[in-house]
Amino acid sequence: MASQYTIGMDFGTNSVRALVVRLPDGEEIASYVQDYRYGNHGVIEEAGSPNLARQHPQDYVDGAEMAIRGALEAARGDAGFAPERVIGLGVDTTGSTPMPVDEEGTPLAFKSELERHPAAPAWLWKDHTSVAEAEEITSYARTVHPEYLAKCGGVYSSEWYWSKLLHCARTAPEVFAASHTWLEIADWIPAQLCGIDRPEEIKRSICAAGHKAMYNPQWGGYPEAGFLEALHPELGRIRRTLPDTCYSVQEPVGALSAAWAERSGLPRGIPVAVGAFDAHLGGVGAGIRPGVLVKNIGTSTCDVMVQPFGRPLEDIPGLCGIVPESILPGAHGLEAGQSAVGDIFNWFVSHLQPGGPEVGTHQTLSRQAAEVPAGAGGLLALDWHNGNRTILVDQRLTGMIVGLTLHSRPEEIYRALIESTAFGARTILERFEEYGVNVDEIVSCGGIPKKNPLFMQIYADVLKRPLKISRSDQTAALGSAIAGAVVAGSAAGGYDTFDDAVARMTGTLEQVYEPNPDDAAIYDELYALYRQAHDAFGGVRGDVDFSQLMKELIRIRDERR
Amino acid sequence: MASQYTIGMDFGTNSVRALVVRLPDGEEIASYVQDYRYGNHGVIEEAGSPNLARQHPQDYVDGAEMAIRGALEAARGDAGFAPERVIGLGVDTTGSTPMPVDEEGTPLAFKSELERHPAAPAWLWKDHTSVAEAEEITSYARTVHPEYLAKCGGVYSSEWYWSKLLHCARTAPEVFAASHTWLEIADWIPAQLCGIDRPEEIKRSICAAGHKAMYNPQWGGYPEAGFLEALHPELGRIRRTLPDTCYSVQEPVGALSAAWAERSGLPRGIPVAVGAFDAHLGGVGAGIRPGVLVKNIGTSTCDVMVQPFGRPLEDIPGLCGIVPESILPGAHGLEAGQSAVGDIFNWFVSHLQPGGPEVGTHQTLSRQAAEVPAGAGGLLALDWHNGNRTILVDQRLTGMIVGLTLHSRPEEIYRALIESTAFGARTILERFEEYGVNVDEIVSCGGIPKKNPLFMQIYADVLKRPLKISRSDQTAALGSAIAGAVVAGSAAGGYDTFDDAVARMTGTLEQVYEPNPDDAAIYDELYALYRQAHDAFGGVRGDVDFSQLMKELIRIRDERR
């Protein structure tokens, strides 16, 4: 019998990927990446405003068409493949990336009177123009609705929905006045594919709403209108355009429209799943289930877990997000992350260039650092070169290194930087477990795990757990494809539940990094010192005695040499 | 009328210098450096014992002859010069560099039965084989004679006289048994030049004895025999060979012997001053007087001051040494220092090599760092890459840097390292003044001041004082020459007092680095943060709140950019 197929679409910062996946086994048979064309690799910037990052919706539309067509073309190499055998489609996007639309659902950036206005396009996740508004929202919520903050780590971010809307209302009121509502692109893109324009008819993503827009069924969905009106009257107006209910990725937004069937070459009428963010569907593509921590490790990290409804779950201080069904139906999705990981090593290599650009490469430094026994460098670092997302939720923290001597070598520093990110990862893991979300298994994915064995071994030793690696290199797109298979259902050749789909369509490599007990014991000692520095400089504790820290590092160093 | 001349001899780690100085104005007319020939550039090392550093006395004898002959030869270029116009000679050496001798005063290294024994030569100042013994002496003195420690910063060092003797008694008892007494080379060399061999006839240097061997007239000179016997019976025996009185550099040890007149070409019978350490006679050559802080700034620093007898002077916690007449007669000599200064910048350039060896030079980094406004790098460092000598007296401290971001640049780090050493210097200056030793003027000398304007300006801004530079590049040898002129006396064409000699024979450059008030204000803020870290990691205070330190660095950075 010929196979069926599902398509996952991953709308990133600079490009969109379409991935064709075979059913039932999840084999990735073809993929195509379409770069965005507007702005600087898809990011619309403004001279003199380093925090501004916008994105034009035309890139989503054009990109979707080109990526699907490209992937279908590439899939023709697979013996059983034919476009009509695709049974469903899922979508993940960056976020929070909200976009103003009019009553008809037309993006304001498509309207001639606003097409050149910098506030009219989508406000990309990494747009940080709304720092002041984020602080205002945090501060006000702390007073009147602390529960709104409890689900997002205690601090509302400048990257998120309401901060961006408030900043627009204040700084571009003409755009704000022209907006009927604001949609996350995770809402807008799937609806577009189904020909659904009117905002009221669009099923909004609980992943986007819950993690970024203070949506939670516990308090009746989005924040109450009075709260928003107190921040700005216009926000109250927007609140009235928002639905009472948002949806998880197991729901279809609709069926692929005739127009999009024509544009893309896909069969008309196949179900399109509700959208979600890349990190969350990436967890799905990496095989998430209760007890599995999925770590997406690249320039920064995103750590996701699920806790099934029914198991106890408190608010977890410092966690970026706790949202029902943001990852899998029937479970809370939990999101944590580190603001910089690979970026820290890249900083060392590209900014400090130890030994020069030809000498101080990642490859050379990793090889040399692998020769330094754990603890023998005598160094300890804090991994806050880009602030701390979890568990401190504080951008105004910075990196530190201690233990330097006149003999400290670049590879020792490089190793200490890797270790510092591993200690940061352990802080997150421990925070999960302190609040009853137990980690039975760790699956890593992203850019680093397959490339850097030293990194992986250090993580296994610091976390004291085996570290697996996701089989898929495209976990977000695969997660979206899985959502497409689930909304299609088993009758069509897909799956009826995410549990089944994840179990059959994802997997890990045979290679597993196992902790080395000797190094793990050393790292226990170093981690205790890391936590001293973490808690003191992070403002958790004011009573840390640092008088022995340098001496302890020397003692460990001398024992290990 | 033809001029008179004086000769200063500076016995360093790798070589000996002879400097011919014209009287009365202190003009340096000729100099000659003779490298040592034994071991590795004069340092006898032992494979597998990185802490061992010994020196053969033959190098002192041969080096003295060659250096004086070379300097006299070079001085012939000066119109009025003739060797018979030299009226006196002074000597400075490294220290504590004690050497075992027999009853006749013959160094054990000259005796055939011990000439190959590694414990028989002089134990060079930087020999660190006696760490355990230093801790034992510190700990025992703390219990029974805390006053012994109060004059040397509270901790007895592995570099010092009794540590070395105790280590020898324990590890090379055959050498120790053969020793009648141990002389500092600052004692032995001047005596040799005068043909004085028998240890009982040698005037020992109060500078060496006071700073390194717990000698102080306040408790009757050297430590009491019972204290030393409790450490080791053999130390009690050595104690009985030590004189009741030691002497300052205003005393002649004797007159140049006929044999040495023959060897060196100098006039027979000219007075030779009691020896002292290079740092202390360096202070004299830089123009020390009450109120003047002389900073000798090179790979490390040595800071010296004098406090005249009669002015109140408490024990100053953390100061390396407070010794009557160790620098000038009639005054206490005070010594402080930083374990690494230039060495820290050298580490950054030679070990990290930012941008590669051709790019990350001192010259380039200094030029780029000069473009970074004070505070704008957002970084703060602790200058403890080689421990902290003053005021913490703790070798087991290490360097630290905080405030790192993904944008931190090598020149910002380089600047932060310079600033950290300036903050260390301010800690020393403040410690002097907290205890009533006021600093009216700062004169710098050594390798860095004439070479690095950025360094000097940062120091002026951090210390909030004008910074002068010694005219002489050879302050130690010049100080020795001044001692030679004083022991010769005014009747011979020299001087009767150090006050007169220093006033006439030393000076500073016209160029003075003046503090910039704006930068000084920024550095006041950064210094407060430095002291937080200094006091917490240095074990002075356990109650420091670090929660705002990174945020303060960011605030200052953002204000200065």
Interface residues (C-beta under 8 A of the other chain):
Chain A: A340 D343 I344 N346 W347 H351 L352 Q353 P354 G355 G356 P357 E358 V359 G360 G378 L382 W384 H385 N386 R396 L397 T398 G399 M400 I401 V402 G403 L404 T405 L406 H407 S408 R409 P410 I413 A536 F537 G538 G539 G542 D543 V544 D545 F546 S547 Q548 L549 M550 K551 L553 I554
Chain B: A340 D343 I344 N346 W347 H351 L352 Q353 P354 G355 G356 P357 E358 V359 G360 G378 L382 W384 H385 N386 R396 L397 T398 G399 M400 I401 V402 G403 L404 T405 L406 H407 S408 R409 P410 I413 A536 F537 G538 G539 G542 D543 V544 D545 F546 S547 Q548 L549 M550 K551 L553 I554
